[in-house]
Amino acid sequence: MANEKKDKKTSNIVPFPNLSSRLLEKGMSSLKAKQFKESLSCFLQLLDIDPGHSQGHLGVVLSLIELGQLQEAKLRAEKMLKQGIGEYFDVLQIYLSVLIQLSEYETVVSVVEAVLEEHQLPAAQAESFYQLLHFSRKMADDPEPPIDLSPDPPQDRSKEIETLRAMLASDEIHNQWIAMQQLSYMNPEDTFGVYQEFLKNQDGHPGIKTMALNYLKSKDIEETVVLHKFGNTYSINIQELHDVYEDSFNLEVKKELENRLEQDNPTLTEFALTIWWDYILAIYPQVPEPADPHYWARALQCAAGKLIGMDSCEAIESEIEIHPENLEKAVEQLLDIERFTFGPNKFQGY
């Protein structure tokens, strides 16, 4: 009888509305703000509610990587691949990066060989996998001691650094991303020249360049570097860079967007916020113009609607304070950055 009462009481518990979307947003925000324990907690709670949530699984893996729990991250990524959770190639690329960080190059070789055998890949994507295969075979055949994470590693990493330099010159984002991950485990005094070369390279991926700048700032590098993004060249003092996720204007846009949409359409809000962070990370360290949070919140609402097949622009265009031509210009700017910078294989959460 007591158990029946307990079961009846439990069945009457009603979850908070939109709890899954709130946990996802909080997890992503914490991940971007480098609060990795909090992001892991949010994503694990999300999976308790929705065990099949692909972004929740990916968020757990990314949080574990940042916390240095690479073995657990590897096992979870393997599970995602086997069970078909998430976008296959997104998960695969993250899984391969974990294997490389663990120096499991023979496993990388076997996985990449299987992918090339089983999938008919576009020429550019196939080339990037062959580059990764070449790198992993070289490391497997000529093993070096594991990377020493102390400030002054004694071993000579010159051959590996040159290989990573070549990967950064690749046209494929995931090769650049893996190389940047590997470089972050090395002494910045040994790798600073590689960062300099990559930042001023006209073809380097703008999102990965932002990763490089943030890494150098976190290591208290007091240097000025040349940065090339979207056809423009800048001279950047690393220690004068601002924090994207603490920037007051960026947070004002986020608040305005939530005030406009969250109550009626939390899913659209979540998607629009993803576009916003992608956009400001791509143009960083430049800032959005005009400095009007209402303007950008409306543009983000419209852009997010377009990408998911909703017509959310018509009502916005009727708002007299924003001319439709100006709104369309901002929307196209957001969509162009989203397509060019991240494309179908973007690494979510980075």
BALOBA-1460 file (C-alpha; in Angstrom, 3 decimals):
// residues 350
<rec num="1" residu="m" x="0.000" y="0.000" z="0.000"/>
<rec num="2" residu="a" x="2.800" y="2.346" z="0.904"/>
<rec num="3" residu="n" x="4.536" y="1.557" z="-2.380"/>
<rec num="4" residu="e" x="1.322" y="2.300" z="-4.284"/>
<rec num="5" residu="k" x="1.084" y="5.697" z="-2.602"/>
<rec num="6" residu="k" x="4.733" y="6.367" z="-3.362"/>
<rec num="7" residu="d" x="4.276" y="5.403" z="-7.036"/>
<rec num="8" residu="k" x="1.174" y="7.572" z="-7.279"/>
<rec num="9" residu="k" x="3.026" y="10.498" z="-5.738"/>
<rec num="10" residu="t" x="5.959" y="10.023" z="-8.097"/>
<rec num="11" residu="s" x="3.680" y="9.868" z="-11.127"/>
<rec num="12" residu="n" x="2.207" y="13.233" z="-10.195"/>
<rec num="13" residu="i" x="5.595" y="14.979" z="-10.445"/>
<rec num="14" residu="v" x="5.511" y="17.354" z="-13.400"/>
<rec num="15" residu="p" x="8.881" y="18.381" z="-14.890"/>
<rec num="16" residu="f" x="9.583" y="22.089" z="-15.300"/>
<rec num="17" residu="p" x="8.420" y="23.258" z="-18.736"/>
<rec num="18" residu="n" x="11.163" y="23.387" z="-21.380"/>
<rec num="19" residu="l" x="13.631" y="21.870" z="-18.893"/>
<rec num="20" residu="s" x="15.533" y="20.014" z="-21.631"/>
<rec num="21" residu="s" x="16.078" y="23.145" z="-23.703"/>
<rec num="22" residu="r" x="17.098" y="25.115" z="-20.610"/>
<rec num="23" residu="l" x="19.643" y="22.474" z="-19.597"/>
<rec num="24" residu="l" x="21.004" y="22.383" z="-23.137"/>
<rec num="25" residu="e" x="21.384" y="26.161" z="-23.290"/>
<rec num="26" residu="k" x="22.963" y="26.335" z="-19.832"/>
<rec num="27" residu="g" x="25.313" y="23.491" z="-20.727"/>
<rec num="28" residu="m" x="26.395" y="25.173" z="-23.959"/>
<rec num="29" residu="s" x="26.853" y="28.522" z="-22.227"/>
<rec num="30" residu="s" x="28.937" y="26.910" z="-19.485"/>
<rec num="31" residu="l" x="31.023" y="25.048" z="-22.058"/>
<rec num="32" residu="k" x="31.741" y="28.245" z="-23.965"/>
<rec num="33" residu="a" x="32.528" y="30.064" z="-20.718"/>
<rec num="34" residu="k" x="35.035" y="27.292" z="-19.859"/>
<rec num="35" residu="q" x="33.008" y="26.207" z="-16.817"/>
<rec num="36" residu="f" x="33.445" y="22.576" z="-17.723"/>
<rec num="37" residu="k" x="32.274" y="20.906" z="-14.507"/>
<rec num="38" residu="e" x="29.023" y="22.847" z="-14.705"/>
<rec num="39" residu="s" x="28.562" y="22.052" z="-18.401"/>
<rec num="40" residu="l" x="29.136" y="18.347" z="-17.724"/>
<rec num="41" residu="s" x="26.545" y="18.405" z="-14.937"/>
<rec num="42" residu="c" x="23.972" y="20.090" z="-17.196"/>
<rec num="43" residu="f" x="24.482" y="17.666" z="-20.071"/>
<rec num="44" residu="l" x="24.307" y="14.631" z="-17.763"/>
<rec num="45" residu="q" x="21.038" y="15.937" z="-16.306"/>
<rec num="46" residu="l" x="19.756" y="16.425" z="-19.843"/>
<rec num="47" residu="l" x="20.529" y="12.783" z="-20.665"/>
<rec num="48" residu="d" x="18.705" y="11.660" z="-17.532"/>
<rec num="49" residu="i" x="15.599" y="13.339" z="-18.953"/>
<rec num="50" residu="d" x="16.184" y="12.437" z="-22.600"/>
<rec num="51" residu="p" x="18.695" y="9.548" z="-22.970"/>
<rec num="52" residu="g" x="18.741" y="9.854" z="-26.764"/>
<rec num="53" residu="h" x="19.465" y="13.591" z="-26.950"/>
<rec num="54" residu="s" x="22.331" y="13.826" z="-29.468"/>
<rec num="55" residu="q" x="23.521" y="17.294" z="-28.404"/>
<rec num="56" residu="g" x="23.460" y="16.165" z="-24.786"/>
<rec num="57" residu="h" x="25.748" y="13.232" z="-25.598"/>
<rec num="58" residu="l" x="28.074" y="15.459" z="-27.614"/>
<rec num="59" residu="g" x="28.140" y="18.031" z="-24.816"/>
<rec num="60" residu="v" x="29.199" y="15.361" z="-22.322"/>
<rec num="61" residu="v" x="32.039" y="14.267" z="-24.611"/>
<rec num="62" residu="l" x="33.278" y="17.833" z="-25.157"/>
<rec num="63" residu="s" x="33.097" y="18.597" z="-21.415"/>
<rec num="64" residu="l" x="35.047" y="15.449" z="-20.572"/>
<rec num="65" residu="i" x="37.719" y="16.372" z="-23.110"/>
<rec num="66" residu="e" x="38.153" y="19.790" z="-21.547"/>
<rec num="67" residu="l" x="38.312" y="18.248" z="-18.072"/>
<rec num="68" residu="g" x="41.082" y="15.940" z="-19.260"/>
<rec num="69" residu="q" x="38.958" y="12.784" z="-18.829"/>
<rec num="70" residu="l" x="39.998" y="11.496" z="-22.233"/>
<rec num="71" residu="q" x="39.396" y="7.777" z="-21.704"/>
<rec num="72" residu="e" x="35.796" y="8.396" z="-20.663"/>
<rec num="73" residu="a" x="35.349" y="10.815" z="-23.583"/>
<rec num="74" residu="k" x="36.704" y="8.159" z="-25.962"/>
<rec num="75" residu="l" x="34.298" y="5.498" z="-24.682"/>
<rec num="76" residu="r" x="31.312" y="7.815" z="-24.965"/>
<rec num="77" residu="a" x="32.256" y="8.917" z="-28.477"/>
<rec num="78" residu="e" x="32.656" y="5.261" z="-29.503"/>
<rec num="79" residu="k" x="29.183" y="4.563" z="-28.135"/>
<rec num="80" residu="m" x="27.735" y="7.468" z="-30.132"/>
<rec num="81" residu="l" x="29.301" y="6.126" z="-33.342"/>
<rec num="82" residu="k" x="28.084" y="2.577" z="-32.736"/>
<rec num="83" residu="q" x="24.543" y="3.661" z="-31.849"/>
<rec num="84" residu="g" x="24.259" y="6.294" z="-34.572"/>
<rec num="85" residu="i" x="23.800" y="9.197" z="-32.139"/>
<rec num="86" residu="g" x="24.440" y="12.638" z="-33.654"/>
<rec num="87" residu="e" x="25.925" y="13.631" z="-36.996"/>
<rec num="88" residu="y" x="28.293" y="10.802" z="-37.884"/>
<rec num="89" residu="f" x="31.208" y="12.816" z="-39.249"/>
<rec num="90" residu="d" x="31.005" y="15.441" z="-36.491"/>
<rec num="91" residu="v" x="31.258" y="12.711" z="-33.847"/>
<rec num="92" residu="l" x="33.925" y="10.864" z="-35.829"/>
<rec num="93" residu="q" x="36.174" y="13.920" z="-36.024"/>
<rec num="94" residu="i" x="35.928" y="14.524" z="-32.289"/>
<rec num="95" residu="y" x="36.561" y="10.826" z="-31.609"/>
<rec num="96" residu="l" x="39.690" y="10.919" z="-33.784"/>
<rec num="97" residu="s" x="40.958" y="14.015" z="-32.002"/>
<rec num="98" residu="v" x="40.635" y="12.214" z="-28.644"/>
<rec num="99" residu="l" x="42.533" y="9.220" z="-30.003"/>
<rec num="100" residu="i" x="45.317" y="11.515" z="-31.176"/>
<rec num="101" residu="q" x="45.502" y="13.228" z="-27.784"/>
<rec num="102" residu="l" x="45.836" y="9.755" z="-26.242"/>
<rec num="103" residu="s" x="48.566" y="8.932" z="-28.813"/>
<rec num="104" residu="e" x="46.509" y="5.934" z="-30.005"/>
<rec num="105" residu="y" x="47.710" y="6.395" z="-33.568"/>
<rec num="106" residu="e" x="47.266" y="2.759" z="-34.613"/>
<rec num="107" residu="t" x="43.581" y="2.992" z="-33.753"/>
<rec num="108" residu="v" x="43.327" y="6.224" z="-35.728"/>
<rec num="109" residu="v" x="44.869" y="4.474" z="-38.738"/>
<rec num="110" residu="s" x="42.416" y="1.546" z="-38.562"/>
<rec num="111" residu="v" x="39.401" y="3.835" z="-38.120"/>
<rec num="112" residu="v" x="40.363" y="6.189" z="-40.953"/>
<rec num="113" residu="e" x="41.139" y="3.274" z="-43.277"/>
<rec num="114" residu="a" x="37.694" y="1.823" z="-42.558"/>
<rec num="115" residu="v" x="36.005" y="5.164" z="-43.215"/>
<rec num="116" residu="l" x="37.783" y="5.576" z="-46.553"/>
<rec num="117" residu="e" x="36.846" y="2.028" z="-47.531"/>
<rec num="118" residu="e" x="33.195" y="2.209" z="-46.479"/>
<rec num="119" residu="h" x="32.214" y="5.730" z="-47.566"/>
<rec num="120" residu="q" x="32.208" y="7.463" z="-50.922"/>
<rec num="121" residu="l" x="33.550" y="10.825" z="-49.779"/>
<rec num="122" residu="p" x="33.759" y="14.088" z="-51.744"/>
<rec num="123" residu="a" x="37.263" y="14.694" z="-53.068"/>
<rec num="124" residu="a" x="38.118" y="17.484" z="-50.597"/>
<rec num="125" residu="q" x="36.887" y="15.503" z="-47.591"/>
<rec num="126" residu="a" x="38.678" y="12.348" z="-48.759"/>
<rec num="127" residu="e" x="41.919" y="14.313" z="-49.138"/>
<rec num="128" residu="s" x="41.671" y="15.579" z="-45.556"/>
<rec num="129" residu="f" x="41.236" y="12.028" z="-44.272"/>
<rec num="130" residu="y" x="44.246" y="10.874" z="-46.304"/>
<rec num="131" residu="q" x="46.284" y="13.692" z="-44.708"/>
<rec num="132" residu="l" x="45.190" y="12.536" z="-41.272"/>
<rec num="133" residu="l" x="45.976" y="8.934" z="-42.231"/>
<rec num="134" residu="h" x="49.479" y="9.932" z="-43.348"/>
<rec num="135" residu="f" x="50.080" y="11.820" z="-40.076"/>
<rec num="136" residu="s" x="48.841" y="8.918" z="-37.937"/>
<rec num="137" residu="r" x="50.824" y="6.287" z="-39.841"/>
<rec num="138" residu="k" x="53.947" y="8.380" z="-39.420"/>
<rec num="139" residu="m" x="53.379" y="8.714" z="-35.685"/>
<rec num="140" residu="a" x="52.525" y="5.007" z="-35.320"/>
<rec num="141" residu="d" x="55.600" y="3.862" z="-37.257"/>
<rec num="142" residu="d" x="57.968" y="6.315" z="-35.560"/>
<rec num="143" residu="p" x="56.602" y="6.629" z="-32.033"/>
<rec num="144" residu="e" x="57.888" y="9.357" z="-29.782"/>
<rec num="145" residu="p" x="57.484" y="9.682" z="-26.013"/>
<rec num="146" residu="p" x="54.064" y="10.989" z="-24.898"/>
<rec num="147" residu="i" x="53.770" y="14.760" z="-24.801"/>
<rec num="148" residu="d" x="55.196" y="16.132" z="-21.549"/>
<rec num="149" residu="l" x="52.634" y="18.583" z="-20.180"/>
<rec num="150" residu="s" x="55.153" y="20.273" z="-17.904"/>
<rec num="151" residu="p" x="56.144" y="23.884" z="-18.790"/>
<rec num="152" residu="d" x="59.511" y="22.833" z="-20.256"/>
<rec num="153" residu="p" x="59.250" y="19.441" z="-21.944"/>
<rec num="154" residu="p" x="62.717" y="17.980" z="-22.463"/>
<rec num="155" residu="q" x="62.040" y="16.009" z="-25.657"/>
<rec num="156" residu="d" x="62.405" y="17.387" z="-29.165"/>
<rec num="157" residu="r" x="58.935" y="17.761" z="-30.713"/>
<rec num="158" residu="s" x="60.159" y="19.410" z="-33.920"/>
<rec num="159" residu="k" x="59.019" y="16.632" z="-36.277"/>
<rec num="160" residu="e" x="55.531" y="16.516" z="-34.784"/>
<rec num="161" residu="i" x="55.285" y="20.311" z="-34.805"/>
<rec num="162" residu="e" x="56.142" y="20.383" z="-38.518"/>
<rec num="163" residu="t" x="53.466" y="17.778" z="-39.214"/>
<rec num="164" residu="l" x="50.910" y="19.819" z="-37.271"/>
<rec num="165" residu="r" x="51.992" y="22.926" z="-39.178"/>
<rec num="166" residu="a" x="51.143" y="21.082" z="-42.410"/>
<rec num="167" residu="m" x="47.753" y="20.045" z="-41.005"/>
<rec num="168" residu="l" x="46.982" y="23.686" z="-40.176"/>
<rec num="169" residu="a" x="47.654" y="24.510" z="-43.828"/>
<rec num="170" residu="s" x="44.974" y="21.995" z="-44.871"/>
<rec num="171" residu="d" x="41.745" y="23.301" z="-46.385"/>
<rec num="172" residu="e" x="39.671" y="21.119" z="-44.070"/>
<rec num="173" residu="i" x="38.421" y="22.478" z="-40.753"/>
<rec num="174" residu="h" x="38.726" y="19.213" z="-38.837"/>
<rec num="175" residu="n" x="42.429" y="18.846" z="-39.710"/>
<rec num="176" residu="q" x="43.043" y="22.399" z="-38.502"/>
<rec num="177" residu="w" x="40.994" y="21.713" z="-35.361"/>
<rec num="178" residu="i" x="42.884" y="18.519" z="-34.523"/>
<rec num="179" residu="a" x="46.224" y="20.259" z="-35.096"/>
<rec num="180" residu="m" x="45.197" y="23.145" z="-32.836"/>
<rec num="181" residu="q" x="44.152" y="20.699" z="-30.123"/>
<rec num="182" residu="q" x="47.518" y="18.967" z="-30.309"/>
<rec num="183" residu="l" x="49.489" y="22.223" z="-30.280"/>
<rec num="184" residu="s" x="47.700" y="23.302" z="-27.109"/>
<rec num="185" residu="y" x="49.455" y="20.478" z="-25.223"/>
<rec num="186" residu="m" x="52.905" y="21.720" z="-26.204"/>
<rec num="187" residu="n" x="55.144" y="24.442" z="-24.857"/>
<rec num="188" residu="p" x="53.918" y="27.731" z="-26.413"/>
<rec num="189" residu="e" x="57.517" y="28.938" z="-26.650"/>
<rec num="190" residu="d" x="58.170" y="26.081" z="-29.107"/>
<rec num="191" residu="t" x="54.967" y="26.558" z="-31.095"/>
<rec num="192" residu="f" x="54.447" y="30.332" z="-31.162"/>
<rec num="193" residu="g" x="55.884" y="30.588" z="-34.672"/>
<rec num="194" residu="v" x="53.300" y="28.073" z="-35.903"/>
<rec num="195" residu="y" x="50.489" y="30.170" z="-34.400"/>
<rec num="196" residu="q" x="51.891" y="33.325" z="-35.988"/>
<rec num="197" residu="e" x="52.036" y="31.690" z="-39.403"/>
<rec num="198" residu="f" x="48.508" y="30.294" z="-39.114"/>
<rec num="199" residu="l" x="46.950" y="33.569" z="-37.916"/>
<rec num="200" residu="k" x="48.289" y="35.564" z="-40.854"/>
<rec num="201" residu="n" x="47.482" y="32.844" z="-43.403"/>
<rec num="202" residu="q" x="44.684" y="34.084" z="-45.678"/>
<rec num="203" residu="d" x="43.176" y="30.593" z="-45.932"/>
<rec num="204" residu="g" x="43.120" y="29.694" z="-42.236"/>
<rec num="205" residu="h" x="39.689" y="28.945" z="-40.773"/>
<rec num="206" residu="p" x="38.379" y="32.020" z="-38.863"/>
<rec num="207" residu="g" x="36.839" y="29.958" z="-36.069"/>
<rec num="208" residu="i" x="40.077" y="28.033" z="-35.504"/>
<rec num="209" residu="k" x="41.982" y="31.331" z="-35.513"/>
<rec num="210" residu="t" x="39.780" y="32.481" z="-32.646"/>
<rec num="211" residu="m" x="40.732" y="29.289" z="-30.767"/>
<rec num="212" residu="a" x="44.402" y="30.131" z="-31.377"/>
<rec num="213" residu="l" x="44.039" y="33.702" z="-30.100"/>
<rec num="214" residu="n" x="42.187" y="32.580" z="-26.964"/>
<rec num="215" residu="y" x="44.830" y="29.924" z="-26.265"/>
<rec num="216" residu="l" x="47.690" y="32.416" z="-26.593"/>
<rec num="217" residu="k" x="45.897" y="34.854" z="-24.296"/>
<rec num="218" residu="s" x="45.320" y="32.104" z="-21.711"/>
<rec num="219" residu="k" x="49.071" y="31.426" z="-21.711"/>
<rec num="220" residu="d" x="49.832" y="35.108" z="-20.995"/>
<rec num="221" residu="i" x="51.729" y="35.550" z="-24.254"/>
<rec num="222" residu="e" x="52.683" y="39.230" z="-24.441"/>
<rec num="223" residu="e" x="53.191" y="39.588" z="-28.174"/>
<rec num="224" residu="t" x="51.613" y="41.337" z="-31.124"/>
<rec num="225" residu="v" x="50.487" y="39.127" z="-34.005"/>
<rec num="226" residu="v" x="49.225" y="39.735" z="-37.529"/>
<rec num="227" residu="l" x="45.697" y="38.397" z="-38.065"/>
<rec num="228" residu="h" x="43.965" y="37.873" z="-41.407"/>
<rec num="229" residu="k" x="40.199" y="37.325" z="-41.476"/>
<rec num="230" residu="f" x="37.651" y="37.791" z="-44.254"/>
<rec num="231" residu="g" x="40.005" y="39.761" z="-46.477"/>
<rec num="232" residu="n" x="41.174" y="42.131" z="-43.727"/>
<rec num="233" residu="t" x="44.515" y="42.230" z="-41.904"/>
<rec num="234" residu="y" x="44.930" y="43.424" z="-38.324"/>
<rec num="235" residu="s" x="47.772" y="43.901" z="-35.877"/>
<rec num="236" residu="i" x="46.615" y="42.368" z="-32.588"/>
<rec num="237" residu="n" x="48.074" y="42.728" z="-29.101"/>
<rec num="238" residu="i" x="47.160" y="39.382" z="-27.558"/>
<rec num="239" residu="q" x="46.784" y="40.640" z="-23.986"/>
<rec num="240" residu="e" x="44.379" y="43.384" z="-25.085"/>
<rec num="241" residu="l" x="41.873" y="40.902" z="-26.496"/>
<rec num="242" residu="h" x="38.401" y="40.933" z="-24.940"/>
<rec num="243" residu="d" x="36.507" y="37.904" z="-23.618"/>
<rec num="244" residu="v" x="33.727" y="37.065" z="-26.073"/>
<rec num="245" residu="y" x="31.491" y="35.420" z="-23.476"/>
<rec num="246" residu="e" x="31.808" y="38.226" z="-20.933"/>
<rec num="247" residu="d" x="31.391" y="41.063" z="-23.422"/>
<rec num="248" residu="s" x="28.499" y="43.265" z="-22.261"/>
<rec num="249" residu="f" x="27.104" y="43.893" z="-25.746"/>
<rec num="250" residu="n" x="27.079" y="40.208" z="-26.672"/>
<rec num="251" residu="l" x="25.220" y="39.458" z="-23.447"/>
<rec num="252" residu="e" x="22.735" y="42.284" z="-24.138"/>
<rec num="253" residu="v" x="21.899" y="40.704" z="-27.500"/>
<rec num="254" residu="k" x="21.414" y="37.342" z="-25.788"/>
<rec num="255" residu="k" x="19.079" y="38.887" z="-23.207"/>
<rec num="256" residu="e" x="17.078" y="40.762" z="-25.842"/>
<rec num="257" residu="l" x="16.684" y="37.607" z="-27.913"/>
<rec num="258" residu="e" x="15.503" y="35.617" z="-24.902"/>
<rec num="259" residu="n" x="13.013" y="38.332" z="-23.973"/>
<rec num="260" residu="r" x="11.590" y="38.266" z="-27.490"/>
<rec num="261" residu="l" x="11.358" y="34.536" z="-28.077"/>
<rec num="262" residu="e" x="12.047" y="32.230" z="-25.156"/>
<rec num="263" residu="q" x="8.560" y="32.051" z="-23.698"/>
<rec num="264" residu="d" x="6.836" y="31.293" z="-27.018"/>
<rec num="265" residu="n" x="9.552" y="29.421" z="-28.898"/>
<rec num="266" residu="p" x="12.496" y="28.152" z="-26.812"/>
<rec num="267" residu="t" x="13.753" y="25.964" z="-29.681"/>
<rec num="268" residu="l" x="14.062" y="28.937" z="-32.036"/>
<rec num="269" residu="t" x="15.739" y="30.893" z="-29.231"/>
<rec num="270" residu="e" x="18.308" y="28.152" z="-28.727"/>
<rec num="271" residu="f" x="19.068" y="27.976" z="-32.445"/>
<rec num="272" residu="a" x="19.343" y="31.765" z="-32.774"/>
<rec num="273" residu="l" x="21.771" y="31.920" z="-29.842"/>
<rec num="274" residu="t" x="23.937" y="29.267" z="-31.511"/>
<rec num="275" residu="i" x="24.059" y="31.408" z="-34.664"/>
<rec num="276" residu="w" x="24.984" y="34.455" z="-32.580"/>
<rec num="277" residu="w" x="27.910" y="32.801" z="-30.803"/>
<rec num="278" residu="d" x="29.098" y="31.296" z="-34.091"/>
<rec num="279" residu="y" x="28.981" y="34.733" z="-35.686"/>
<rec num="280" residu="i" x="30.882" y="36.641" z="-33.017"/>
<rec num="281" residu="l" x="33.493" y="33.873" z="-32.734"/>
<rec num="282" residu="a" x="34.036" y="34.046" z="-36.493"/>
<rec num="283" residu="i" x="34.522" y="37.830" z="-36.649"/>
<rec num="284" residu="y" x="36.470" y="38.039" z="-33.343"/>
<rec num="285" residu="p" x="38.197" y="40.246" z="-32.275"/>
<rec num="286" residu="q" x="36.069" y="42.609" z="-34.364"/>
<rec num="287" residu="v" x="32.697" y="43.533" z="-32.854"/>
<rec num="288" residu="p" x="29.255" y="43.542" z="-34.491"/>
<rec num="289" residu="e" x="28.000" y="46.785" z="-36.004"/>
<rec num="290" residu="p" x="25.745" y="48.582" z="-35.387"/>
<rec num="291" residu="a" x="25.975" y="48.318" z="-31.605"/>
<rec num="292" residu="d" x="22.211" y="47.857" z="-31.254"/>
<rec num="293" residu="p" x="21.011" y="44.721" z="-29.423"/>
<rec num="294" residu="h" x="17.433" y="45.146" z="-30.715"/>
<rec num="295" residu="y" x="18.699" y="45.168" z="-34.303"/>
<rec num="296" residu="w" x="20.757" y="41.995" z="-33.905"/>
<rec num="297" residu="a" x="18.058" y="40.157" z="-31.919"/>
<rec num="298" residu="r" x="15.587" y="40.737" z="-34.760"/>
<rec num="299" residu="a" x="18.141" y="39.704" z="-37.386"/>
<rec num="300" residu="l" x="18.956" y="36.524" z="-35.442"/>
<rec num="301" residu="q" x="15.287" y="35.638" z="-35.103"/>
<rec num="302" residu="c" x="14.868" y="35.968" z="-38.860"/>
<rec num="303" residu="a" x="18.097" y="34.076" z="-39.688"/>
<rec num="304" residu="a" x="17.246" y="31.182" z="-37.361"/>
<rec num="305" residu="g" x="13.767" y="30.981" z="-38.853"/>
<rec num="306" residu="k" x="15.166" y="30.809" z="-42.379"/>
<rec num="307" residu="l" x="17.571" y="27.993" z="-41.509"/>
<rec num="308" residu="i" x="14.873" y="25.791" z="-39.975"/>
<rec num="309" residu="g" x="12.241" y="26.578" z="-42.605"/>
<rec num="310" residu="m" x="10.101" y="28.982" z="-40.593"/>
<rec num="311" residu="d" x="8.921" y="32.298" z="-41.993"/>
<rec num="312" residu="s" x="9.739" y="34.477" z="-39.019"/>
<rec num="313" residu="c" x="10.876" y="37.517" z="-40.998"/>
<rec num="314" residu="e" x="7.578" y="38.999" z="-42.164"/>
<rec num="315" residu="a" x="6.409" y="40.100" z="-38.720"/>
<rec num="316" residu="i" x="9.843" y="41.552" z="-37.938"/>
<rec num="317" residu="e" x="9.912" y="43.596" z="-41.150"/>
<rec num="318" residu="s" x="6.691" y="45.296" z="-40.069"/>
<rec num="319" residu="e" x="8.487" y="46.808" z="-37.082"/>
<rec num="320" residu="i" x="8.959" y="50.389" z="-38.258"/>
<rec num="321" residu="e" x="12.247" y="51.051" z="-36.443"/>
<rec num="322" residu="i" x="14.131" y="48.636" z="-38.732"/>
<rec num="323" residu="h" x="14.042" y="49.088" z="-42.480"/>
<rec num="324" residu="p" x="13.552" y="45.731" z="-44.296"/>
<rec num="325" residu="e" x="16.619" y="46.298" z="-46.508"/>
<rec num="326" residu="n" x="18.838" y="46.816" z="-43.459"/>
<rec num="327" residu="l" x="17.353" y="43.753" z="-41.769"/>
<rec num="328" residu="e" x="17.946" y="41.589" z="-44.845"/>
<rec num="329" residu="k" x="21.561" y="42.756" z="-45.016"/>
<rec num="330" residu="a" x="22.167" y="41.680" z="-41.407"/>
<rec num="331" residu="v" x="20.388" y="38.356" z="-41.940"/>
<rec num="332" residu="e" x="22.470" y="37.551" z="-45.014"/>
<rec num="333" residu="q" x="25.619" y="38.480" z="-43.102"/>
<rec num="334" residu="l" x="24.718" y="36.020" z="-40.347"/>
<rec num="335" residu="l" x="23.819" y="33.267" z="-42.801"/>
<rec num="336" residu="d" x="26.932" y="33.807" z="-44.936"/>
<rec num="337" residu="i" x="29.172" y="33.519" z="-41.875"/>
<rec num="338" residu="e" x="27.289" y="30.427" z="-40.708"/>
<rec num="339" residu="r" x="27.623" y="28.695" z="-44.085"/>
<rec num="340" residu="f" x="31.198" y="29.748" z="-44.818"/>
<rec num="341" residu="t" x="32.695" y="29.496" z="-41.375"/>
<rec num="342" residu="f" x="31.108" y="26.322" z="-40.073"/>
<rec num="343" residu="g" x="29.223" y="24.544" z="-42.834"/>
<rec num="344" residu="p" x="27.800" y="21.025" z="-42.430"/>
<rec num="345" residu="n" x="30.736" y="19.712" z="-40.381"/>
<rec num="346" residu="k" x="30.959" y="22.376" z="-37.724"/>
<rec num="347" residu="f" x="32.189" y="21.349" z="-34.307"/>
<rec num="348" residu="q" x="29.329" y="22.174" z="-31.952"/>
<rec num="349" residu="g" x="30.219" y="23.970" z="-28.700"/>
<rec num="350" residu="y" x="33.571" y="25.325" z="-30.088"/>
